[in-house]
Amino acid sequence: MKFAHRAAVAAVCAAFALAPAASASGLNDCIHMAKQVSSALASAQPGSTTDLARNQATAGQSACLASAYSQGLSHYAKALQLLGKA
């Protein structure tokens, strides 16, 4: 499971290399939030709330990779809220 989270963070980091400078701030925020969520998920107890948080994290990653940074950050924030880390 840790590999999947690291792969997700790596994918967002790879997208950063391709992003225009104007959107670098949004992508930096996405990378930061992705790391926070990944860490929170790694220490979370299994359960339905964790599954919901994982789904939110996946949606956040997808949105950030599509340059929809505010939407991605919203999903990451929801994931952290579900995990009690917000």
Summary of the structure (lengths in Angstrom):
residues: 86
radius of gyration: 12.0
end to end distance: 22.3
largest distance: 39.4
contacts: 270
relative contact order: 0.18
helix: 84%
strand: 0%
